[in-house]
Amino acid sequence: MRFKLYNTFDGGSDVLSLYDAYAEIRELGHVFAVAMAERGHETKDSDLMNGLAAYHLLKLEGESARLDAAHGMVMKDITDEMFERAREIASKEKNQ
């Protein structure tokens, strides 16, 4: 399990696990989707994708140290996974 130590805005520090980071982004996505639905907009993406979209669309960077840390961890995890998949595909194609 991966963890991230981040500085809180009040000068302290806290720890966030990757599991909790995903939960933070999913919660943001759920709240965003509900708010959009209440305004007549349909969101078909997952809570995770809605959360990532909300973070950028609403320009939330710098608003919450915990949310910033969660976003960074989730984006790194997703990016790492996508690069690993790309390497596997390239390796299989190379061996054919």
N, C-alpha and C positions, 0 to 999 in steps of 0.2 A: 504494500500500500504506500502510495506517495503522499507526502505532507509538504505543506509550504508554511513557513514562518513569515508573517507579514506585519508591518507596522501599522497600528491603528492611528486614527487622526488625533487622538488625545495623547499621543506620545508613548503609548504602551505597545505591546505586541501580542499576537495571538497565532494559533496554529489552525490550519485548515487541511482536512484530508481530501483526497481526490473524490472520494464518495460524496462528501459534504459539498464540494465544489459543484459537482453535477447537480446535486439537490438544490443548491442556491440558484443555479441557472434555470433549472426546470421550474422552480417556483416562480421566478421572474416571468418565464414564458407563459405559465398558466395564468398569472394575474394579467399579463398583457393580452392574452387571447380572450379572457373574460371581458376585459375593458373594451376590446375591439368589438366583440359580439354584442355588447350592450349598446354599441353605437351603430349596429347594423352591418358590420364588416365580418366576413367569414374568414377564419384562419384554418387552413387544412394541415399545416405543418405540426410537428410534434412540439411538446412543451420545450424540449431542448432547443430546437431550431428557432422557435418563437422567442425564447430567452436570449439567444445570441443576437437575433434580429433586433429585439427591444433594446439591448445594451447599446447597439450601434445607432439605431434610429432615434432613440431618445437621448443619445449622447451622455450616457451615465458615467463615463470614465471620470474618476476623481470625486464622485459623489459618495462612494462607500468603499473603504479600503478592503473590506471583506468581499464585496462584489467584484472589485478590480482583481483581487487575488484569485477568486473563483473563475472569472473569465479567462485570465491568463493560464490557469491550470487546465481548464477544459479545452481551450484552443490548442495548447501544446500537446495534450493527449490525443486529440483528434488528428492534428497534423502528423504526429509521430506514427499513428496507426495508418494513415493514408500513405505516408512514405514507405512504411513497411510493406503494405499491400502492393505498391508500385514496384518495389524491389523484387518481391516474389514473382510478380507477373513478368518482369524483365528477365529474371533468372530462368523462368520456365521457357520463355520465348528463345532465349539464348541457347538453351540445351536441346531445343528441337531441331 
